Amino acid sequence: MVETERAPWDQNLQLEVTRAKAGDRHALESVVRAVQKEVYGIALRFLWHPQDAEDATQEILIRVITGLGGFRGDSAFRTWVYRIACNRLLTLRKQRMEQRSISFEEFGEDLVRGLSDDSLGVEHDPDKALLLEEVKIGCTLAMLMCLDRDHRLAYILGEIVESEHHEAAEVLEISSAAFRKRLSRARASITSFMISRCGLVNSANACRCRRRVTTAVHLGRVDPANLLFASSLDCAKQFPEVLVKIRQLEETRRAAALYRSHPNPKPSESFVGWMRRAVHEKPDGRDD
């Protein structure tokens, strides 16, 4: 998102930040609500599993709430929040997906195992369309886990969130030159892998998400009764048209476009309820 598009939103948010710092809890809720989806989106892409992402987002938002009084405005509020988020994510102990420590080579070998010729009949079955969406999102997010934490975060900020390079460098507290190098290495790794292995980005590759659904369900990687990522049937149905446009892009731009085609991740209703309680709870434990 370019700066001119962000400006009105940032100005409105800044007014709410000022009110929240003065003790207005409704303004505080507005502020937290304004950034929660962005924070959760970064956490989900960084950690893969929605529950791990929600746990991390809770910690991050608590730090935002308790630290708001110290926000001096030396940087944009979003930059300040992103810095808190990234610092926390980088210092978390390894979460469930990271504990597998899979490399790009190992991931590539896994992609070619257990492919099915089942066409799924997605066009006529909404449930199967959601299963396909689940595999597509889960698989592409898992590719990010092959990057180390520093490069993964640089890729998320620079390619998926599309932060300006100077802003992302400020968030990560490194120089712009260092961020560009980090992003370039991450982009090269993801692009090279997807062009050579991913059937979405390159139709010449063997792997197709629809050919992995049966195996994913059989191995327990996908639970049809408890989907982690696929929540929008409309997005699932529209993806074939989106994919056509992605494949028309230059090869170096397809991977990032694929990630940005994912539905915007949203935390669960229980998380939203937690957020309201966290904002309105007084220090003595009573609610407003």
C-alpha distance (Angstrom), angle and dihedral (degrees) to the residues before:
residue distance angle dihedral
M1 . . .
V2 3.77 . .
E3 3.78 122.6 .
T4 3.82 95.1 -108.5
E5 3.80 89.8 58.2
R6 3.79 92.5 47.5
A7 3.80 97.0 47.5
P8 3.86 101.6 82.8
W9 3.81 91.4 43.9
D10 3.80 91.6 48.8
Q11 3.80 92.5 48.5
N12 3.80 92.4 52.6
L13 3.79 90.7 46.2
Q14 3.79 91.4 50.2
L15 3.81 90.1 56.6
E16 3.80 89.6 52.4
V17 3.81 90.6 48.0
T18 3.80 90.1 54.4
R19 3.81 91.1 50.6
A20 3.81 91.7 45.8
K21 3.80 91.8 52.3
A22 3.81 87.5 53.0
G23 3.80 89.7 58.1
D24 3.80 102.9 -94.0
R25 3.82 102.8 145.8
H26 3.80 93.6 -169.9
A27 3.80 88.0 56.3
L28 3.81 88.5 47.6
E29 3.79 90.5 54.1
S30 3.81 89.0 49.5
V31 3.80 90.4 51.5
V32 3.80 94.3 48.4
R33 3.78 91.8 44.6
A34 3.81 89.7 51.7
V35 3.80 93.6 57.4
Q36 3.81 103.9 29.5
K37 3.81 96.6 87.2
E38 3.80 92.3 48.5
V39 3.79 92.0 48.6
Y40 3.80 91.6 46.3
G41 3.80 90.9 47.8
I42 3.80 91.7 55.2
A43 3.80 91.9 44.6
L44 3.81 93.4 49.7
R45 3.79 93.5 50.6
F46 3.78 90.2 45.9
L47 3.82 97.5 46.5
W48 3.84 102.9 24.8
H49 3.80 98.9 -148.6
P50 3.84 116.4 89.2
Q51 3.81 93.9 -141.4
D52 3.80 92.4 51.9
A53 3.81 88.2 47.4
E54 3.80 92.5 50.9
D55 3.80 92.0 48.5
A56 3.80 90.9 50.8
T57 3.80 92.0 44.8
Q58 3.80 90.5 53.5
E59 3.80 90.6 54.4
I60 3.80 91.5 46.4
L61 3.80 94.8 49.1
I62 3.81 91.5 48.0
R63 3.80 87.4 55.2
V64 3.80 90.0 48.9
I65 3.82 91.7 49.9
T66 3.81 95.9 45.7
G67 3.80 93.7 40.7
L68 3.80 98.1 45.5
G69 3.80 92.8 96.6
G70 3.80 88.5 61.9
F71 3.80 94.8 51.4
R72 3.82 103.8 114.6
G73 3.78 99.1 180.0
D74 3.81 94.8 -114.7
S75 3.81 86.2 136.8
A76 3.80 134.0 20.7
F77 3.80 112.6 -72.8
R78 3.82 91.6 -119.2
T79 3.79 89.8 52.9
W80 3.81 90.1 51.4
V81 3.82 91.6 49.9
Y82 3.80 92.4 46.1
R83 3.80 90.1 50.8
I84 3.81 91.0 53.5
A85 3.81 89.6 47.3
C86 3.78 95.8 48.2
N87 3.79 94.3 44.6
R88 3.79 89.7 53.3
L89 3.78 94.8 45.5
L90 3.79 92.1 49.7
T91 3.81 92.2 52.8
L92 3.82 98.4 44.7
R93 3.77 117.1 114.4
K94 3.79 112.1 -108.2
Q95 3.78 111.4 -70.7
R96 3.81 127.2 -144.0
M97 3.82 97.8 -81.6
E98 3.80 94.5 42.4
Q99 3.78 91.2 53.3
R100 3.79 88.7 70.2
S101 3.83 89.8 63.5
I102 3.79 94.0 -160.0
S103 3.81 120.8 -178.1
F104 3.79 127.5 -143.5
E105 3.80 88.7 -107.3
E106 3.81 92.8 53.3
F107 3.78 91.3 44.5
G108 3.78 90.5 52.4
E109 3.79 91.8 51.3
D110 3.80 90.0 50.9
L111 3.81 91.8 52.7
V112 3.78 93.6 62.8
R113 3.80 95.5 48.7
G114 3.78 122.2 93.6
L115 3.78 99.4 5.5
S116 3.78 112.9 169.4
D117 3.80 129.6 -148.9
D118 3.80 89.2 -143.3
S119 3.81 108.0 127.3
L120 3.84 89.7 -157.5
G121 3.79 94.0 -144.9
V122 3.80 88.4 -115.7
E123 3.78 93.3 166.2
H124 3.81 91.6 66.0
D125 3.81 103.2 32.3
P126 3.84 121.3 63.5
D127 3.81 92.4 -166.5
K128 3.79 91.6 56.3
A129 3.80 90.4 46.3
L130 3.80 88.7 57.4
L131 3.81 91.3 47.3
L132 3.78 89.1 54.2
E133 3.80 90.4 48.6
E134 3.81 89.6 49.9
V135 3.81 92.4 53.3
K136 3.80 93.0 45.1
I137 3.81 95.0 51.8
G138 3.79 95.7 38.1
C139 3.79 92.9 49.0
T140 3.80 97.0 46.8
L141 3.80 92.6 45.5
A142 3.81 89.0 50.1
M143 3.81 89.3 57.2
L144 3.80 88.1 65.2
M145 3.79 88.7 60.5
C146 3.80 89.0 67.9
L147 3.81 87.7 70.7
D148 3.79 119.6 79.9
R149 3.79 115.5 -110.5
D150 3.80 97.8 -96.0
H151 3.80 94.4 49.9
R152 3.81 92.9 40.5
L153 3.78 91.4 55.1
A154 3.79 92.2 45.5
Y155 3.81 90.0 52.7
I156 3.80 92.9 47.8
L157 3.80 92.9 49.9
G158 3.79 97.8 39.9
E159 3.80 103.7 36.0
I160 3.81 108.5 22.0
V161 3.81 103.5 29.8
E162 3.83 88.7 30.9
S163 3.79 95.6 -143.1
E164 3.78 115.5 177.4
H165 3.79 109.1 -98.3
H166 3.79 94.5 -118.4
E167 3.81 90.0 49.9
A168 3.81 93.3 48.7
A169 3.81 90.1 48.3
E170 3.80 89.4 52.3
V171 3.81 90.3 49.1
L172 3.81 91.9 51.7
E173 3.80 92.1 39.4
I174 3.78 94.0 -126.2
S175 3.80 132.0 115.2
S176 3.80 120.6 -84.0
A177 3.80 89.2 -115.9
A178 3.80 91.6 53.2
F179 3.81 91.2 48.7
R180 3.81 92.3 50.2
K181 3.80 90.7 51.7
R182 3.78 92.1 47.8
L183 3.79 92.2 47.6
S184 3.80 92.3 46.4
R185 3.80 92.1 54.2
A186 3.80 92.6 46.4
R187 3.80 92.5 47.1
A188 3.79 91.7 49.1
S189 3.81 91.9 51.4
I190 3.81 95.2 48.0
T191 3.80 94.4 42.1
S192 3.79 93.9 47.6
F193 3.79 92.1 49.5
M194 3.78 95.8 46.8
I195 3.79 94.8 45.8
S196 3.80 91.0 50.8
R197 3.83 100.2 37.5
C198 3.81 114.4 14.4
G199 3.80 116.2 90.4
L200 3.79 91.7 -159.6
V201 3.78 96.3 59.4
N202 3.80 93.9 35.7
S203 3.81 117.4 27.9
A204 3.82 90.2 -160.3
N205 3.82 90.5 70.9
A206 3.80 120.8 96.8
C207 3.78 98.9 -128.1
R208 3.78 119.1 87.9
C209 3.77 122.3 173.8
R210 3.80 91.8 -130.9
R211 3.79 89.6 55.7
R212 3.81 90.7 54.8
V213 3.80 99.6 50.9
T214 3.81 97.0 86.0
T215 3.81 92.4 48.4
A216 3.81 92.6 44.3
V217 3.80 91.3 54.0
H218 3.82 92.4 44.1
L219 3.82 92.0 51.6
G220 3.79 92.2 47.0
R221 3.79 93.7 -115.6
V222 3.80 89.0 121.2
D223 3.79 122.9 39.4
P224 3.83 108.8 -162.1
A225 3.81 89.4 -157.4
N226 3.79 93.9 51.5
L227 3.79 113.0 34.6
L228 3.79 114.3 -173.2
F229 3.79 101.6 -162.9
A230 3.82 113.0 11.8
S231 3.78 110.2 85.0
S232 3.79 104.6 137.2
L233 3.79 120.1 71.0
D234 3.80 89.5 -174.3
C235 3.82 91.2 58.4
A236 3.80 90.1 47.0
K237 3.80 91.5 52.5
Q238 3.80 93.6 45.6
F239 3.79 96.0 48.6
P240 3.85 97.0 88.0
E241 3.81 88.8 60.7
V242 3.80 90.8 45.1
L243 3.80 90.3 50.1
V244 3.80 91.4 55.3
K245 3.80 89.1 57.4
I246 3.81 92.6 45.6
R247 3.80 91.8 54.1
Q248 3.79 90.1 52.5
L249 3.80 90.4 62.7
E250 3.78 124.2 90.5
E251 3.80 110.6 -83.3
T252 3.80 92.6 -111.4
R253 3.82 91.1 58.4
R254 3.81 100.3 45.0
A255 3.80 99.6 81.1
A256 3.80 95.1 54.3
A257 3.81 90.5 44.1
L258 3.80 89.5 53.5
Y259 3.80 91.6 53.5
R260 3.79 91.8 46.8
S261 3.82 89.6 51.7
H262 3.80 90.2 66.5
P263 3.81 114.4 105.1
N264 3.79 111.8 -97.3
P265 3.82 104.8 -90.3
K266 3.80 114.6 -118.2
P267 3.81 128.0 -167.6
S268 3.79 119.0 -120.2
E269 3.80 125.3 -89.5
S270 3.80 89.9 -108.2
F271 3.80 88.5 57.2
V272 3.80 91.5 51.3
G273 3.80 88.7 51.9
W274 3.80 90.5 50.7
M275 3.81 90.1 51.1
R276 3.81 92.6 54.4
R277 3.79 91.3 50.0
A278 3.80 92.5 47.1
V279 3.80 91.8 52.0
H280 3.81 97.7 46.7
E281 3.79 100.0 38.3
K282 3.77 111.8 109.5
P283 3.83 121.8 -136.9
D284 3.81 90.1 -104.8
G285 3.80 90.2 58.0
R286 3.83 96.7 -105.6
D287 3.79 122.4 121.2
D288 3.78 125.5 -124.1
